[in-house]
C-alpha cells in the first residue's frame, strides 16, 4: 500500500535477480582462493513504483544493477 491508511494500493511487481560465482581453483589448482562473483538486480530493467510516503510522494524502484566482485582468500 502507498499510504499509512492503506487506501492507495500499488500494483504488484515481480523482479528478476541473478547471481553467478566461479572459483578459479577449478581452472588451475595454483589459483586456489581466487573467485569471481557477478550479481544482478532487476535484470529485466523493469520500471516500477518502489514506495510511497503519501498519495503525493512516490519513488520509482532501483533500475538494473550489476556488480562484479573479484576476491581472494588465503
PDB file with one MODEL, atoms N, CA, C and O in Angstrom:
MODEL        1
ATOM      1  N   UNK A   1       0.833  -1.181   0.000  1.00  0.00           N
ATOM      2  CA  UNK A   1       0.000   0.000   0.000  1.00  0.00           C
ATOM      3  C   UNK A   1       0.877   1.244   0.000  1.00  0.00           C
ATOM      4  O   UNK A   1       2.014   1.215   0.470  1.00  0.00           O
ATOM      5  N   UNK A   2       0.341   2.327  -0.528  1.00  0.00           N
ATOM      6  CA  UNK A   2       1.127   3.540  -0.698  1.00  0.00           C
ATOM      7  C   UNK A   2       0.870   4.635   0.310  1.00  0.00           C
ATOM      8  O   UNK A   2       1.437   5.720   0.180  1.00  0.00           O
ATOM      9  N   UNK A   3       0.046   4.400   1.303  1.00  0.00           N
ATOM     10  CA  UNK A   3      -0.171   5.407   2.336  1.00  0.00           C
ATOM     11  C   UNK A   3      -0.412   4.722   3.674  1.00  0.00           C
ATOM     12  O   UNK A   3      -0.637   3.513   3.734  1.00  0.00           O
ATOM     13  N   UNK A   4      -0.362   5.513   4.752  1.00  0.00           N
ATOM     14  CA  UNK A   4      -0.495   4.932   6.091  1.00  0.00           C
ATOM     15  C   UNK A   4      -1.882   4.373   6.363  1.00  0.00           C
ATOM     16  O   UNK A   4      -2.034   3.465   7.180  1.00  0.00           O
ATOM     17  N   UNK A   5      -2.890   4.902   5.691  1.00  0.00           N
ATOM     18  CA  UNK A   5      -4.258   4.434   5.900  1.00  0.00           C
ATOM     19  C   UNK A   5      -4.583   3.220   5.026  1.00  0.00           C
ATOM     20  O   UNK A   5      -5.700   2.705   5.078  1.00  0.00           O
ATOM     21  N   UNK A   6      -3.634   2.767   4.235  1.00  0.00           N
ATOM     22  CA  UNK A   6      -3.818   1.628   3.320  1.00  0.00           C
ATOM     23  C   UNK A   6      -4.985   1.833   2.361  1.00  0.00           C
ATOM     24  O   UNK A   6      -5.747   0.905   2.090  1.00  0.00           O
ATOM     25  N   UNK A   7      -5.115   3.041   1.857  1.00  0.00           N
ATOM     26  CA  UNK A   7      -6.185   3.347   0.909  1.00  0.00           C
ATOM     27  C   UNK A   7      -5.673   3.433  -0.528  1.00  0.00           C
ATOM     28  O   UNK A   7      -6.467   3.353  -1.465  1.00  0.00           O
ATOM     29  N   UNK A   8      -4.384   3.592  -0.714  1.00  0.00           N
ATOM     30  CA  UNK A   8      -3.795   3.672  -2.051  1.00  0.00           C
ATOM     31  C   UNK A   8      -3.000   2.400  -2.310  1.00  0.00           C
ATOM     32  O   UNK A   8      -1.907   2.227  -1.771  1.00  0.00           O
ATOM     33  N   UNK A   9      -3.540   1.519  -3.127  1.00  0.00           N
ATOM     34  CA  UNK A   9      -2.887   0.236  -3.388  1.00  0.00           C
ATOM     35  C   UNK A   9      -1.971   0.351  -4.598  1.00  0.00           C
ATOM     36  O   UNK A   9      -2.389   0.811  -5.660  1.00  0.00           O
ATOM     37  N   UNK A  10      -0.725  -0.067  -4.432  1.00  0.00           N
ATOM     38  CA  UNK A  10       0.242  -0.078  -5.528  1.00  0.00           C
ATOM     39  C   UNK A  10       0.165  -1.415  -6.255  1.00  0.00           C
ATOM     40  O   UNK A  10      -0.114  -2.440  -5.632  1.00  0.00           O
ATOM     41  N   UNK A  11       0.410  -1.419  -7.569  1.00  0.00           N
ATOM     42  CA  UNK A  11       0.360  -2.690  -8.294  1.00  0.00           C
ATOM     43  C   UNK A  11       1.497  -3.622  -7.883  1.00  0.00           C
ATOM     44  O   UNK A  11       2.587  -3.171  -7.531  1.00  0.00           O
ATOM     45  N   UNK A  12       1.234  -4.913  -7.932  1.00  0.00           N
ATOM     46  CA  UNK A  12       2.256  -5.916  -7.625  1.00  0.00           C
ATOM     47  C   UNK A  12       3.324  -5.909  -8.717  1.00  0.00           C
ATOM     48  O   UNK A  12       3.036  -5.627  -9.881  1.00  0.00           O
ATOM     49  N   UNK A  13       4.544  -6.219  -8.331  1.00  0.00           N
ATOM     50  CA  UNK A  13       5.659  -6.226  -9.270  1.00  0.00           C
ATOM     51  C   UNK A  13       6.523  -7.453  -9.016  1.00  0.00           C
ATOM     52  O   UNK A  13       6.803  -7.802  -7.869  1.00  0.00           O
ATOM     53  N   UNK A  14       6.941  -8.101 -10.092  1.00  0.00           N
ATOM     54  CA  UNK A  14       7.862  -9.219  -9.992  1.00  0.00           C
ATOM     55  C   UNK A  14       9.179  -8.805 -10.637  1.00  0.00           C
ATOM     56  O   UNK A  14       9.212  -8.366 -11.786  1.00  0.00           O
ATOM     57  N   UNK A  15      10.254  -8.950  -9.888  1.00  0.00           N
ATOM     58  CA  UNK A  15      11.582  -8.603 -10.390  1.00  0.00           C
ATOM     59  C   UNK A  15      12.421  -9.868 -10.523  1.00  0.00           C
ATOM     60  O   UNK A  15      12.196 -10.854  -9.820  1.00  0.00           O
ATOM     61  N   UNK A  16      13.392  -9.827 -11.435  1.00  0.00           N
ATOM     62  CA  UNK A  16      14.279 -10.972 -11.656  1.00  0.00           C
ATOM     63  C   UNK A  16      15.689 -10.580 -11.223  1.00  0.00           C
ATOM     64  O   UNK A  16      16.251  -9.603 -11.720  1.00  0.00           O
ATOM     65  N   UNK A  17      16.255 -11.348 -10.293  1.00  0.00           N
ATOM     66  CA  UNK A  17      17.634 -11.169  -9.833  1.00  0.00           C
ATOM     67  C   UNK A  17      18.420 -12.431 -10.182  1.00  0.00           C
ATOM     68  O   UNK A  17      17.843 -13.508 -10.329  1.00  0.00           O
ATOM     69  N   UNK A  18      19.733 -12.290 -10.313  1.00  0.00           N
ATOM     70  CA  UNK A  18      20.567 -13.451 -10.632  1.00  0.00           C
ATOM     71  C   UNK A  18      21.940 -13.295  -9.983  1.00  0.00           C
ATOM     72  O   UNK A  18      22.399 -12.179  -9.739  1.00  0.00           O
ATOM     73  N   UNK A  19      22.584 -14.419  -9.709  1.00  0.00           N
ATOM     74  CA  UNK A  19      23.925 -14.412  -9.135  1.00  0.00           C
ATOM     75  C   UNK A  19      24.728 -15.566  -9.715  1.00  0.00           C
ATOM     76  O   UNK A  19      24.221 -16.676  -9.878  1.00  0.00           O
ATOM     77  N   UNK A  20      25.979 -15.287 -10.021  1.00  0.00           N
ATOM     78  CA  UNK A  20      26.913 -16.304 -10.516  1.00  0.00           C
ATOM     79  C   UNK A  20      28.203 -16.209  -9.703  1.00  0.00           C
ATOM     80  O   UNK A  20      28.609 -15.121  -9.295  1.00  0.00           O
ATOM     81  N   UNK A  21      28.838 -17.347  -9.473  1.00  0.00           N
ATOM     82  CA  UNK A  21      30.118 -17.373  -8.761  1.00  0.00           C
ATOM     83  C   UNK A  21      30.997 -18.442  -9.407  1.00  0.00           C
ATOM     84  O   UNK A  21      30.533 -19.534  -9.736  1.00  0.00           O
ATOM     85  N   UNK A  22      32.260 -18.107  -9.578  1.00  0.00           N
ATOM     86  CA  UNK A  22      33.205 -19.064 -10.147  1.00  0.00           C
ATOM     87  C   UNK A  22      34.455 -19.092  -9.276  1.00  0.00           C
ATOM     88  O   UNK A  22      35.013 -18.045  -8.949  1.00  0.00           O
ATOM     89  N   UNK A  23      34.892 -20.293  -8.902  1.00  0.00           N
ATOM     90  CA  UNK A  23      36.139 -20.492  -8.173  1.00  0.00           C
ATOM     91  C   UNK A  23      37.214 -20.882  -9.179  1.00  0.00           C
ATOM     92  O   UNK A  23      37.087 -21.899  -9.862  1.00  0.00           O
ATOM     93  N   UNK A  24      38.261 -20.086  -9.273  1.00  0.00           N
ATOM     94  CA  UNK A  24      39.308 -20.305 -10.263  1.00  0.00           C
ATOM     95  C   UNK A  24      40.166 -21.526  -9.969  1.00  0.00           C
ATOM     96  O   UNK A  24      40.960 -21.942 -10.814  1.00  0.00           O
ATOM     97  N   UNK A  25      40.016 -22.103  -8.787  1.00  0.00           N
ATOM     98  CA  UNK A  25      40.735 -23.339  -8.465  1.00  0.00           C
ATOM     99  C   UNK A  25      40.353 -24.452  -9.442  1.00  0.00           C
ATOM    100  O   UNK A  25      41.153 -25.347  -9.714  1.00  0.00           O
ATOM    101  N   UNK A  26      39.127 -24.393  -9.967  1.00  0.00           N
ATOM    102  CA  UNK A  26      38.678 -25.390 -10.953  1.00  0.00           C
ATOM    103  C   UNK A  26      39.463 -25.272 -12.255  1.00  0.00           C
ATOM    104  O   UNK A  26      39.606 -26.251 -12.987  1.00  0.00           O
ATOM    105  N   UNK A  27      39.966 -24.088 -12.543  1.00  0.00           N
ATOM    106  CA  UNK A  27      40.731 -23.846 -13.760  1.00  0.00           C
ATOM    107  C   UNK A  27      42.196 -24.261 -13.591  1.00  0.00           C
ATOM    108  O   UNK A  27      42.791 -24.869 -14.481  1.00  0.00           O
ATOM    109  N   UNK A  28      42.759 -23.921 -12.432  1.00  0.00           N
ATOM    110  CA  UNK A  28      44.163 -24.220 -12.141  1.00  0.00           C
ATOM    111  C   UNK A  28      44.320 -24.307 -10.622  1.00  0.00           C
ATOM    112  O   UNK A  28      43.982 -23.350  -9.925  1.00  0.00           O
ATOM    113  N   UNK A  29      44.819 -25.417 -10.092  1.00  0.00           N
ATOM    114  CA  UNK A  29      44.969 -25.566  -8.638  1.00  0.00           C
ATOM    115  C   UNK A  29      45.820 -24.465  -7.991  1.00  0.00           C
ATOM    116  O   UNK A  29      45.655 -24.183  -6.804  1.00  0.00           O
ATOM    117  N   UNK A  30      46.727 -23.838  -8.753  1.00  0.00           N
ATOM    118  CA  UNK A  30      47.542 -22.746  -8.216  1.00  0.00           C
ATOM    119  C   UNK A  30      46.704 -21.496  -7.904  1.00  0.00           C
ATOM    120  O   UNK A  30      47.168 -20.608  -7.190  1.00  0.00           O
ATOM    121  N   UNK A  31      45.488 -21.424  -8.429  1.00  0.00           N
ATOM    122  CA  UNK A  31      44.621 -20.265  -8.214  1.00  0.00           C
ATOM    123  C   UNK A  31      43.648 -20.491  -7.059  1.00  0.00           C
ATOM    124  O   UNK A  31      42.615 -19.825  -6.980  1.00  0.00           O
ATOM    125  N   UNK A  32      43.970 -21.421  -6.171  1.00  0.00           N
ATOM    126  CA  UNK A  32      43.109 -21.711  -5.024  1.00  0.00           C
ATOM    127  C   UNK A  32      42.863 -20.438  -4.209  1.00  0.00           C
ATOM    128  O   UNK A  32      43.804 -19.720  -3.871  1.00  0.00           O
ATOM    129  N   UNK A  33      41.615 -20.169  -3.903  1.00  0.00           N
ATOM    130  CA  UNK A  33      41.242 -18.998  -3.118  1.00  0.00           C
ATOM    131  C   UNK A  33      40.753 -17.830  -3.950  1.00  0.00           C
ATOM    132  O   UNK A  33      40.150 -16.907  -3.401  1.00  0.00           O
ATOM    133  N   UNK A  34      40.989 -17.834  -5.254  1.00  0.00           N
ATOM    134  CA  UNK A  34      40.553 -16.752  -6.137  1.00  0.00           C
ATOM    135  C   UNK A  34      39.157 -17.053  -6.668  1.00  0.00           C
ATOM    136  O   UNK A  34      38.902 -18.145  -7.175  1.00  0.00           O
ATOM    137  N   UNK A  35      38.253 -16.079  -6.550  1.00  0.00           N
ATOM    138  CA  UNK A  35      36.882 -16.286  -7.029  1.00  0.00           C
ATOM    139  C   UNK A  35      36.343 -15.010  -7.671  1.00  0.00           C
ATOM    140  O   UNK A  35      36.800 -13.907  -7.370  1.00  0.00           O
ATOM    141  N   UNK A  36      35.376 -15.177  -8.548  1.00  0.00           N
ATOM    142  CA  UNK A  36      34.699 -14.068  -9.212  1.00  0.00           C
ATOM    143  C   UNK A  36      33.205 -14.241  -8.992  1.00  0.00           C
ATOM    144  O   UNK A  36      32.659 -15.319  -9.228  1.00  0.00           O
ATOM    145  N   UNK A  37      32.541 -13.180  -8.539  1.00  0.00           N
ATOM    146  CA  UNK A  37      31.090 -13.193  -8.343  1.00  0.00           C
ATOM    147  C   UNK A  37      30.468 -12.074  -9.163  1.00  0.00           C
ATOM    148  O   UNK A  37      31.001 -10.966  -9.220  1.00  0.00           O
ATOM    149  N   UNK A  38      29.332 -12.368  -9.800  1.00  0.00           N
ATOM    150  CA  UNK A  38      28.567 -11.361 -10.533  1.00  0.00           C
ATOM    151  C   UNK A  38      27.129 -11.439 -10.031  1.00  0.00           C
ATOM    152  O   UNK A  38      26.507 -12.501 -10.062  1.00  0.00           O
ATOM    153  N   UNK A  39      26.606 -10.299  -9.567  1.00  0.00           N
ATOM    154  CA  UNK A  39      25.236 -10.215  -9.059  1.00  0.00           C
ATOM    155  C   UNK A  39      24.474  -9.176  -9.858  1.00  0.00           C
ATOM    156  O   UNK A  39      24.990  -8.090 -10.123  1.00  0.00           O
ATOM    157  N   UNK A  40      23.250  -9.503 -10.243  1.00  0.00           N
ATOM    158  CA  UNK A  40      22.397  -8.571 -10.981  1.00  0.00           C
ATOM    159  C   UNK A  40      21.050  -8.451 -10.283  1.00  0.00           C
ATOM    160  O   UNK A  40      20.443  -9.455  -9.910  1.00  0.00           O
ATOM    161  N   UNK A  41      20.587  -7.218 -10.108  1.00  0.00           N
ATOM    162  CA  UNK A  41      19.276  -6.945  -9.537  1.00  0.00           C
ATOM    163  C   UNK A  41      18.419  -6.262 -10.598  1.00  0.00           C
ATOM    164  O   UNK A  41      18.920  -5.458 -11.384  1.00  0.00           O
ATOM    165  N   UNK A  42      17.132  -6.582 -10.619  1.00  0.00           N
ATOM    166  CA  UNK A  42      16.201  -6.062 -11.627  1.00  0.00           C
ATOM    167  C   UNK A  42      16.773  -6.299 -13.025  1.00  0.00           C
ATOM    168  O   UNK A  42      16.893  -5.378 -13.833  1.00  0.00           O
ATOM    169  N   UNK A  43      17.113  -7.533 -13.279  1.00  0.00           N
ATOM    170  CA  UNK A  43      17.803  -7.941 -14.507  1.00  0.00           C
ATOM    171  C   UNK A  43      17.072  -7.503 -15.780  1.00  0.00           C
ATOM    172  O   UNK A  43      17.717  -7.183 -16.778  1.00  0.00           O
ATOM    173  N   UNK A  44      15.750  -7.485 -15.758  1.00  0.00           N
ATOM    174  CA  UNK A  44      14.974  -7.099 -16.940  1.00  0.00           C
ATOM    175  C   UNK A  44      14.740  -5.591 -17.001  1.00  0.00           C
ATOM    176  O   UNK A  44      14.041  -5.112 -17.895  1.00  0.00           O
ATOM    177  N   UNK A  45      15.312  -4.840 -16.070  1.00  0.00           N
ATOM    178  CA  UNK A  45      15.235  -3.380 -16.005  1.00  0.00           C
ATOM    179  C   UNK A  45      13.782  -2.878 -16.027  1.00  0.00           C
ATOM    180  O   UNK A  45      13.433  -1.971 -16.783  1.00  0.00           O
ATOM    181  N   UNK A  46      12.957  -3.487 -15.188  1.00  0.00           N
ATOM    182  CA  UNK A  46      11.553  -3.126 -15.110  1.00  0.00           C
ATOM    183  C   UNK A  46      11.380  -1.797 -14.369  1.00  0.00           C
ATOM    184  O   UNK A  46      11.989  -1.584 -13.321  1.00  0.00           O
ATOM    185  N   UNK A  47      10.554  -0.913 -14.913  1.00  0.00           N
ATOM    186  CA  UNK A  47      10.234   0.354 -14.256  1.00  0.00           C
ATOM    187  C   UNK A  47       9.012   0.110 -13.374  1.00  0.00           C
ATOM    188  O   UNK A  47       7.988  -0.382 -13.849  1.00  0.00           O
ATOM    189  N   UNK A  48       9.121   0.456 -12.082  1.00  0.00           N
ATOM    190  CA  UNK A  48       8.039   0.202 -11.139  1.00  0.00           C
ATOM    191  C   UNK A  48       8.086   1.219 -10.013  1.00  0.00           C
ATOM    192  O   UNK A  48       9.126   1.824  -9.754  1.00  0.00           O
ATOM    193  N   UNK A  49       6.960   1.403  -9.347  1.00  0.00           N
ATOM    194  CA  UNK A  49       6.908   2.272  -8.174  1.00  0.00           C
ATOM    195  C   UNK A  49       7.373   1.445  -6.994  1.00  0.00           C
ATOM    196  O   UNK A  49       6.755   0.438  -6.650  1.00  0.00           O
ATOM    197  N   UNK A  50       8.465   1.872  -6.374  1.00  0.00           N
ATOM    198  CA  UNK A  50       9.059   1.110  -5.286  1.00  0.00           C
ATOM    199  C   UNK A  50       8.416   1.383  -3.945  1.00  0.00           C
ATOM    200  O   UNK A  50       8.222   0.468  -3.145  1.00  0.00           O
ATOM    201  N   UNK A  51       8.078   2.659  -3.691  1.00  0.00           N
ATOM    202  CA  UNK A  51       7.472   3.002  -2.405  1.00  0.00           C
ATOM    203  C   UNK A  51       6.797   4.363  -2.499  1.00  0.00           C
ATOM    204  O   UNK A  51       7.118   5.173  -3.368  1.00  0.00           O
ATOM    205  N   UNK A  52       5.871   4.595  -1.603  1.00  0.00           N
ATOM    206  CA  UNK A  52       5.187   5.881  -1.491  1.00  0.00           C
ATOM    207  C   UNK A  52       5.128   6.283  -0.028  1.00  0.00           C
ATOM    208  O   UNK A  52       4.905   5.449   0.849  1.00  0.00           O
ATOM    209  N   UNK A  53       5.331   7.571   0.225  1.00  0.00           N
ATOM    210  CA  UNK A  53       5.191   8.097   1.577  1.00  0.00           C
ATOM    211  C   UNK A  53       3.805   8.701   1.765  1.00  0.00           C
ATOM    212  O   UNK A  53       3.327   8.841   2.891  1.00  0.00           O
ATOM    213  N   UNK A  54       3.162   9.059   0.651  1.00  0.00           N
ATOM    214  CA  UNK A  54       1.799   9.602   0.667  1.00  0.00           C
ATOM    215  C   UNK A  54       1.266   9.522  -0.754  1.00  0.00           C
ATOM    216  O   UNK A  54       1.942   9.011  -1.647  1.00  0.00           O
ATOM    217  N   UNK A  55       0.071  10.021  -0.962  1.00  0.00           N
ATOM    218  CA  UNK A  55      -0.502   9.996  -2.313  1.00  0.00           C
ATOM    219  C   UNK A  55       0.199  10.981  -3.237  1.00  0.00           C
ATOM    220  O   UNK A  55       0.017  10.924  -4.453  1.00  0.00           O
ATOM    221  N   UNK A  56       1.003  11.888  -2.674  1.00  0.00           N
ATOM    222  CA  UNK A  56       1.684  12.904  -3.476  1.00  0.00           C
ATOM    223  C   UNK A  56       3.185  12.662  -3.609  1.00  0.00           C
ATOM    224  O   UNK A  56       3.861  13.390  -4.337  1.00  0.00           O
ATOM    225  N   UNK A  57       3.712  11.664  -2.928  1.00  0.00           N
ATOM    226  CA  UNK A  57       5.151  11.435  -2.956  1.00  0.00           C
ATOM    227  C   UNK A  57       5.456   9.949  -3.108  1.00  0.00           C
ATOM    228  O   UNK A  57       5.367   9.181  -2.150  1.00  0.00           O
ATOM    229  N   UNK A  58       5.819   9.555  -4.333  1.00  0.00           N
ATOM    230  CA  UNK A  58       6.190   8.164  -4.618  1.00  0.00           C
ATOM    231  C   UNK A  58       7.564   8.148  -5.278  1.00  0.00           C
ATOM    232  O   UNK A  58       7.976   9.128  -5.898  1.00  0.00           O
ATOM    233  N   UNK A  59       8.261   7.040  -5.141  1.00  0.00           N
ATOM    234  CA  UNK A  59       9.578   6.873  -5.751  1.00  0.00           C
ATOM    235  C   UNK A  59       9.595   5.614  -6.598  1.00  0.00           C
ATOM    236  O   UNK A  59       9.008   4.592  -6.241  1.00  0.00           O
ATOM    237  N   UNK A  60      10.283   5.711  -7.732  1.00  0.00           N
ATOM    238  CA  UNK A  60      10.486   4.536  -8.553  1.00  0.00           C
ATOM    239  C   UNK A  60      11.489   3.618  -7.878  1.00  0.00           C
ATOM    240  O   UNK A  60      12.334   4.065  -7.103  1.00  0.00           O
ATOM    241  N   UNK A  61      11.387   2.333  -8.178  1.00  0.00           N
ATOM    242  CA  UNK A  61      12.347   1.363  -7.663  1.00  0.00           C
ATOM    243  C   UNK A  61      13.663   1.458  -8.413  1.00  0.00           C
ATOM    244  O   UNK A  61      13.758   2.129  -9.440  1.00  0.00           O
ATOM    245  N   UNK A  62      14.665   0.787  -7.897  1.00  0.00           N
ATOM    246  CA  UNK A  62      16.002   0.827  -8.493  1.00  0.00           C
ATOM    247  C   UNK A  62      16.002   0.205  -9.884  1.00  0.00           C
ATOM    248  O   UNK A  62      15.316  -0.785 -10.140  1.00  0.00           O
ATOM    249  N   UNK A  63      16.777   0.800 -10.769  1.00  0.00           N
ATOM    250  CA  UNK A  63      16.944   0.264 -12.121  1.00  0.00           C
ATOM    251  C   UNK A  63      17.879  -0.938 -12.064  1.00  0.00           C
ATOM    252  O   UNK A  63      18.303  -1.338 -10.980  1.00  0.00           O
ATOM    253  N   UNK A  64      18.203  -1.515 -13.208  1.00  0.00           N
ATOM    254  CA  UNK A  64      19.093  -2.670 -13.263  1.00  0.00           C
ATOM    255  C   UNK A  64      20.445  -2.310 -12.643  1.00  0.00           C
ATOM    256  O   UNK A  64      21.017  -1.256 -12.920  1.00  0.00           O
ATOM    257  N   UNK A  65      20.930  -3.204 -11.809  1.00  0.00           N
ATOM    258  CA  UNK A  65      22.228  -3.027 -11.170  1.00  0.00           C
ATOM    259  C   UNK A  65      23.020  -4.323 -11.337  1.00  0.00           C
ATOM    260  O   UNK A  65      22.531  -5.405 -11.012  1.00  0.00           O
ATOM    261  N   UNK A  66      24.244  -4.201 -11.846  1.00  0.00           N
ATOM    262  CA  UNK A  66      25.122  -5.366 -11.994  1.00  0.00           C
ATOM    263  C   UNK A  66      26.417  -5.055 -11.249  1.00  0.00           C
ATOM    264  O   UNK A  66      27.020  -3.998 -11.435  1.00  0.00           O
ATOM    265  N   UNK A  67      26.830  -5.993 -10.407  1.00  0.00           N
ATOM    266  CA  UNK A  67      28.033  -5.804  -9.597  1.00  0.00           C
ATOM    267  C   UNK A  67      28.915  -7.040  -9.735  1.00  0.00           C
ATOM    268  O   UNK A  67      28.447  -8.172  -9.604  1.00  0.00           O
ATOM    269  N   UNK A  68      30.198  -6.805 -10.003  1.00  0.00           N
ATOM    270  CA  UNK A  68      31.172  -7.888 -10.078  1.00  0.00           C
ATOM    271  C   UNK A  68      32.182  -7.728  -8.943  1.00  0.00           C
ATOM    272  O   UNK A  68      32.621  -6.620  -8.635  1.00  0.00           O
ATOM    273  N   UNK A  69      32.541  -8.852  -8.331  1.00  0.00           N
ATOM    274  CA  UNK A  69      33.487  -8.848  -7.220  1.00  0.00           C
ATOM    275  C   UNK A  69      34.540  -9.923  -7.459  1.00  0.00           C
ATOM    276  O   UNK A  69      34.216 -11.089  -7.687  1.00  0.00           O
ATOM    277  N   UNK A  70      35.791  -9.519  -7.405  1.00  0.00           N
ATOM    278  CA  UNK A  70      36.901 -10.451  -7.503  1.00  0.00           C
ATOM    279  C   UNK A  70      37.486 -10.575  -6.101  1.00  0.00           C
ATOM    280  O   UNK A  70      37.873  -9.577  -5.494  1.00  0.00           O
ATOM    281  N   UNK A  71      37.550 -11.803  -5.588  1.00  0.00           N
ATOM    282  CA  UNK A  71      38.016 -11.997  -4.228  1.00  0.00           C
ATOM    283  C   UNK A  71      39.116 -13.036  -4.131  1.00  0.00           C
ATOM    284  O   UNK A  71      39.277 -13.894  -4.999  1.00  0.00           O
ATOM    285  N   UNK A  72      39.867 -12.930  -3.047  1.00  0.00           N
ATOM    286  CA  UNK A  72      40.926 -13.901  -2.801  1.00  0.00           C
ATOM    287  C   UNK A  72      40.957 -14.219  -1.309  1.00  0.00           C
ATOM    288  O   UNK A  72      40.971 -13.314  -0.475  1.00  0.00           O
ATOM    289  N   UNK A  73      40.966 -15.509  -0.979  1.00  0.00           N
ATOM    290  CA  UNK A  73      41.072 -15.971   0.411  1.00  0.00           C
ATOM    291  C   UNK A  73      42.365 -16.741   0.567  1.00  0.00           C
ATOM    292  O   UNK A  73      42.662 -17.636  -0.224  1.00  0.00           O
ATOM    293  N   UNK A  74      43.129 -16.398   1.578  1.00  0.00           N
ATOM    294  CA  UNK A  74      44.362 -17.147   1.842  1.00  0.00           C
ATOM    295  C   UNK A  74      44.409 -17.609   3.259  1.00  0.00           C
ATOM    296  O   UNK A  74      45.374 -18.256   3.666  1.00  0.00           O
TER     297      UNK A  74
ENDMDL
END
